[in-house]
Amino acid sequence: MIRFVFRMLSLVALALAVMAASLDAIQSVAASTPVLTPLAVAWSAVSPESIAFVADTLMNRVHPVLWDPATLWVLSQPAAIVLLVLALLLWMIGYKRRPFAGRFTA
């Protein structure tokens, strides 16, 4: 059951990555220069309350060190790349390896 949840989350992250890459491609063609939207800009455009909630939770309840260097660096990266990496990590967690000996072993 838990593998299914990780695979579905991976599918959602992959779909979001494709949408972010498509928007960046459309903007790049329109501007005639490469456009890569940072994750913070894309996230705050979709849901500014949730990014403020995550920032508040990390700074006040977890530890401020997690917000400053690590999270701000991730938020400054292109949204499509971050979502692709997240989809890959979630897929790897939910991956079921094939049996070593084969399908029809006892």
N, C-alpha and C positions, 0 to 999 in steps of 0.2 A: 504494500500500500504506500509506504513512504517513498519507494522508488518512483511510483506513478506521480506523486506530488512533485518531486524534483524534476521529473521529465516534463510535466505540464508547466511548471515555472520556467523551465528552460525554453519551452516553446513560446511562452508569452514574452520572455526577454528577447528571443530571436525575432519575433514579430515586431516588437518595439524597435529593435536595432535596424530592421529593414525599413521601417517607416522613417526613422531618423536619417538613415542614409539616403533615402529617396528625397526627403525634404532638403538635405544638404546638396544633393545632386541638382535638384531643380533650382535652388538658389545660386549654385555655382554657374549653371548655364545662363541664368538671367543676369548675373553680375560679371560674367566673363572672367572671373577669377575663382580660385578654389575657396569655398566657404565650408568651414567645419564648426558647427555649433557646439559650444561647451555644454557639458551635462548640467551645470548649474543654471544656465540660461534656459535650456529645454525644460528642466524640471520646474523652475519657477514660472515658466509660461503655462504649464499644465496645472500645477497645484502649488501656489506660493505658501499656503498654510502648512502643507506637509513638510516642505523643506525647512520652514521655521521651526516646526515641531521636532524634526530630527536634530537640527542644530541645538535647540534648547535641551533636548534629552541628552545628547552627547556631552555638552558642556557642563550641565548641572548635575546630572545623575550618574553618568559613567565616569568620564575623566576629560578635562579640557585638552589634554595632549592628543587624544584621538581626533579632535576636531581640527586643530591648527595645522599640523604638517600633513597628516595622512588624508583626511577627508577633503580638505581644500585642494590638495593635489589631484585627487580623483575627480572632483567636481570641475576642475579646469580642463580636463581631457575631453576629446570629442565624444559626444553622446553615443554615436553609433559604435565606436570602438569599445567603450566601457560596457555597453549592453551586449555586444558580441562576446566579450570576455566573460561576463556574468552568465550568459547562456551556455558557454562552453563549460564553465565550472559547475553549473547546476546539472548539465548533462553528464559530466564525469561522475558526479556524486550519485546520480540515479542509474548509471550504467550497470547492466548485468553481464558479467563475463560468461563466456561459453565454457562448458565443462572441458577440462584438460584432455580427458580420455575420449571424449566424443559423445554423441547422442545416445548410442545404444549400449552403453556399458552398464554393468550392474551396480 
